[in-house]
Amino acid sequence: MKKIILLLSVAVVLFSCNKVGKDEFLITGTATGIENGKTIILESQDPTTGAIIALDTVKVENGKFEIKGKVTEPAFHTIQLESVAGQAPYGKVPFILENGEIKIAIDKDSIQKSKVSGTYSNEEYVKFNEEIKVVQKKLMDFQTQNMQAMNTAQQAQDTAVINKLMQGYSAIQEEVGAATKAKYTTYAESHPKSYISVLIVQGMANDPSADIKKTETIFNSLDESLKNTKAGKSVKTRLTEINSPAVGASAAPVGDAK
């Protein structure tokens, strides 16, 4: 009897800790150093026009904010902090809006350093970005190290130096581009439940140079929930188009049959 009571108690605790239900999201945010009353805007992008749409607004209170709502599938959204009068607008904090409790810690001094965590796809998004930065570091380093030399050469109209720098940049860009592409593919192959994976496969499906068989194999390995997202349905449609014969190509005249 004691064991049964203990199990029931644990179940009650677990249930009470679950703040979101099916198809719900809860954003719990911290905005340290931001005065009370400043507006936090949850934004999305119109899939047709590309325009930014404000979905919800809340006020900062004691360095915190909270947004709750319904969500049927994961999708990228942004958080925008109301700008301070006389200053340039703050940047946006990108994240994946999905079922679960999402935590966003806004860094008002450097919006790019804001932290997003709490759900699987957001945790993966953060890790993925860090891994991509490592892959692309060589290109970033080249730009940083040669920026002054390029500016000087352009001012002096020194075409020999400009061409040399451009050739060096192009060579590294090609190398990093191939490494980045390989990283994307490897990630999608090894993370079948990550929303990022279906976006990668969507890009592969629309890339004429991509291996269509590999694209199809990776897509088929994805979790069913990802296949049923807008991105997943787009991949399905694209693969069907690629695998279908061109109109009239398969309809050979009966008399031509050998």
N, C-alpha and C positions, 0 to 999 in steps of 0.2 A: 504493500500500500504506500509506504514511504517513497519507493522508487517512482510510482505512478504520479504522486503529488509533485515530486521533484521534476519529473519530465514535463508535467503540465506547467509548472512555474517557469521553467526554461522557455517553453513555447510562448508563454505570455510575454516574457521579456523580449524575445526575438521579434514578436509581432509588434510590440509597442515601439521598438526601435526602427521599424520600417516606416519611413515618413512618406514614401511614395508608392502608389499602387500601379497596376498595369496601365501602360500608355500614359504615364504621368512623368513629369520632371520637376525637380526642385533645385534651383540655383541658390546656394548659400554663399554670399560673397563678403569679403572684407575690403574696406577702402580706407585703410589707415592714413590719417592726416588730412582726409577730405572732410570739409565742413558739412554739418547737418543741412539737409534740404537740397543738396546737389542731386541732379537727376542722373539715373543710370538707365540707359536705353538698350533693350534687347532688339537686335536687328536681324533681318534676313534679306535675301536678294530675290527679286522677282525673276522667276525662271524664263519669262518671256521677254521682258524689257531690260533686265539686268539692273533695274533701279533698286536702291536700298529702301527697304520698308521697315518702319518702326512697328514692332509687334507688341511691345509692352514697355511701360516706364514705371520706375519706382524711385523713391527718395532714399538717400543715405541717412541713416540714423545711428549715431554713436559709432561711426566707422564700420557699419554693417548694412547689408541690403539682402533682400530675398525676393526671388521671382518663382512662381509656381504655375504650371499649366499642363496642357495635354500635348502629347507628341506621338505620332503613329509610326514614325521611322526616323532613324538618325539622319542628320543633315548639318552642314556647316552653318553656323550663325556667328554673330559678333556682339560684343558688349561695348557700348560707347559711353564714355563719361562726359558729362556736361563740361564744356570748357570754362575756364576762368576768364572774366572780363579783362580785355587788354592782352591776353595771351593767345598763342596759336592753339587750335583745337587739339585735344588729346587724340592719340591714335586709337585704333580699335583692337580689342582683344578677341582673336578668333578661337572658336572652340566647336565641339560637336554636340549639338543638342540631341539628347537621346534619353530613353527611359532610365531613371535613377537619380541619385543625388549628386549634383555637380558642384564642385567647390572652385571658386574663382577669387584669387587674392590679387587685387589691383595694385600695381606699383605706380603711383601718380608721378614719380620723378622720372621713371623710364618705363613707359607703358609696355615696351617689348619684353620687359622682364617680369611681367605679370604671370602668375602661376595658375594653371588649370589642372584639376585632378578630380578623383572621386568615382569616375566610371571607366569601364574597360577601354572603350575607344579613345577617350580623352587621355588616359594614361599612355596608351600606345602612340597617340598623336605626338605627345611631348617627346617620348623616346625616339620615335621615328625622325622627328625634326633634328634632334641632337645627332643622330647617326648620319643624316644627310649632310649636316654641317661638316662633319669629319671628312666625308667623301669629297666635298667641294672646297675644303680648306686650301688646297694647293692653288686653286684659281683665285680665291679671295686674297691669298698672300701675294700672288703675282700682281694683282691690281693695286694693293696697298704699297708694295715695294717700288712699283714703277709709275705711280700716279704723277709724282713730281717730275720725273724724267720725261713723261709724255707731255705734260703741260709746257715744260721748257722747250721741248722739240717743236711743239705746235706753234709757240710764240715765235720761235726762230725759223719756222718753216723748214726745219731740217727733215726732209723726206726720208733720208737714209735711216735715221734713228727711229722715225715714226714707223716705217715699214718693218724694221727689225723687231720693234716692240709688238706690232700687230701680228707678225708671224709667230712670235713666241706665245702671245696670248691665244691665237687660234689653235696652236698645237696643244696647249694645256686644256683649252676649252673642249677640244675633241676628246682628249683623254678622260677628262672629268665627266663629260657627257655620257661616254660609254660606261664608266664606272657607276654613275648615277642611275642609268637605265638598268644595269645589272642589279643594283641594290633594290630598286623598285620591284623587279621581277622576283628576286629572292624573298623579299618581304611578303609579297602576295602569296607566294608558294607556301610559306611557313606560318602564316597568320590567317587561317580560313574564317575566323570569327571577327576580324577587325574591319570596321567600316572603311578604313583607309584602303584595304585590299580590293574592295569592289570598285573604288574610284581608280585605283591603279589599273585594274583589268579593263575598266571603261576606256581609259586612255590607250591601252594596248589595242583594244578592238577598233579604235578610230585611227590607229597609226598604220599606214600602208606598209611600213617597213617591218612591222612586228610579225613574229612567227604565229600564224593564226592557230595552228595546232596546239601550241603551248598556251596561247590565250584561252582556247576552249578548255583545255585540261585544267588550268588554274581556276577558271570560272566554275567548272563542274565540281571542283573540290570545295568551293565556298559553302558556308552555312546557308541553309535555305532562307533564313531571315534576310540575309544580304541579297540573295537572288531576287527577292520580292520587293526590294527598294526601287526607287525610280531609276537609280544608276544601274541596278541589276537588270531591270526590265529593258533598259536601253541596250545593255550588252546582249541580252537574248535576241532582241530585234536585229541588232547589227550582225550577230553570228548567223542568224537565219538568212539575212540578205547575202552574206558572203558565201554561205554554203549552198544557196539556191542557184541553179543554172540561170544564165541570162535569158531573158524572154526570147523564145523562139530557138534558142540554141539546142534544146533537147528534142525538138519536134522535127526530126528528119523525115522527108517524104518516104512513104511506105515502099515505093519502087526502088529507093536507093539502098534498102537493107541488103546486106551481103550475107 
